C-alpha cells in the first residue's frame, strides 16, 4: 500500500555502529522495505552509529567493560533528538536492553523478539530453529527464551563452530565481505540444518552480509530485514507496538 506524504509517520531512532557495515545494511534494508512514490514518503531516521561501544562478547564473559551505560546514553540522546521509538542494529547488545529501557520513555523494539515472532507468523509448522548468533548471545539465552515463548526450540552451534563463527564476524568487521567468508558462513548454517534445524535465523547483523536465503535448503530468516519491515509498520502506525515496548 502506497503511503501518503501527508501522513504523520513516527520518527525512528537507531542505536548502531556495532559494527558500521551492519548498521548501513539495516538502513539500506529499511529504505528497501518502505513503499513510496516520492522521496518525501520515506521515514525520518535518527542514527547514532558508534563503533566505540565496548565489546559486547567480552562484557558478557566478564572480561570487559559493560556497554550498558553508553548504550543507555545513546538511546536517551536519540529520544532527546526527536525519535519516537528505537531499535538497535546488534543482536548481542540486547543483553543490555534493560539499561536502554530504563533510560527512555519511548518504545524500544527488540530485534530478538521480532525475529522470534516472525518464525511463527511466516513459517507455520516449524519447531526447531537454528541460531547463527555469537557465543555470548547464545550463552545469554536471548533467542532461546524468545523462541520458547512461541513454542519453538533452538539449535545452536557447537563450541568449536561458535569460535569459528566469532572469527568470521571479526573478519567481516575488519575486512568486509569475501567469497571465503561466504563459504565459511554457509558451512556453519548447514551444520545447524544437519543437527535438525528446520529454518535458520541470521541472529547477528553481520551474518546477512555473507549469507543469503538461496544458500540454504531450509528457510533463512534475516533478522535485520525483518526488523526493517516491522519498523515501517510501526512508524506508519499499521501495527501496534509490542506490549513490552509500549510507552511508559
C-alpha positions, 0 to 999 in steps of 0.5 A, a space after each residue: 500500500 502506497 503511503 501518503 506524504 501527508 501522513 504523520 509517520 513516527 520518527 525512528 531512532 537507531 542505536 548502531 555502529 556495532 559494527 558500521 557495515 551492519 548498521 548501513 545494511 539495516 538502513 539500506 534494508 529499511 529504505 528497501 522495505 518502505 513503499 513510496 512514490 516520492 522521496 518525501 514518503 520515506 521515514 525520518 531516521 535518527 542514527 547514532 552509529 558508534 563503533 566505540 561501544 565496548 565489546 559486547 562478547 567480552 562484557 558478557 564473559 566478564 572480561 570487559 567493560 559493560 556497554 550498558 551505560 553508553 548504550 543507555 546514553 545513546 538511546 536517551 540522546 536519540 529520544 532527546 533528538 526527536 525519535 519516537 521509538 528505537 531499535 538497535 542494529 546488534 543482536 548481542 547488545 540486547 543483553 543490555 536492553 534493560 539499561 536502554 529501557 530504563 533510560 527512555 520513555 519511548 518504545 524500544 523494539 527488540 530485534 530478538 523478539 521480532 525475529 522470534 515472532 516472525 518464525 511463527 507468523 511466516 513459517 507455520 509448522 516449524 519447531 526447531 530453529 537454528 541460531 547463527 548468533 555469537 557465543 555470548 548471545 547464545 550463552 545469554 539465552 536471548 533467542 532461546 527464551 524468545 523462541 520458547 515463548 512461541 513454542 519453538 526450540 533452538 539449535 545452536 552451534 557447537 563450541 568449536 563452530 561458535 569460535 569459528 563463527 566469532 572469527 568470521 564476524 571479526 573478519 567481516 568487521 575488519 575486512 568486509 565481505 569475501 567469497 571465503 567468508 561466504 563459504 565459511 558462513 554457509 558451512 556453519 548454517 548447514 551444520 545447524 540444518 544437519 543437527 535438525 534445524 528446520 529454518 535458520 535465523 541470521 541472529 547477528 547483523 553481520 551474518 546477512 552480509 555473507 549469507 543469503 536465503 538461496 544458500 540454504 535448503 531450509 528457510 533463512 530468516 534475516 533478522 535485520 530485514 525483518 526488523 526493517 519491515 516491522 519498523 515501517 509498520 510501526 512508524 506508519 502506525 499499521 501495527 501496534 507496538 509490542 506490549 513490552 515496548 509500549 510507552 511508559 
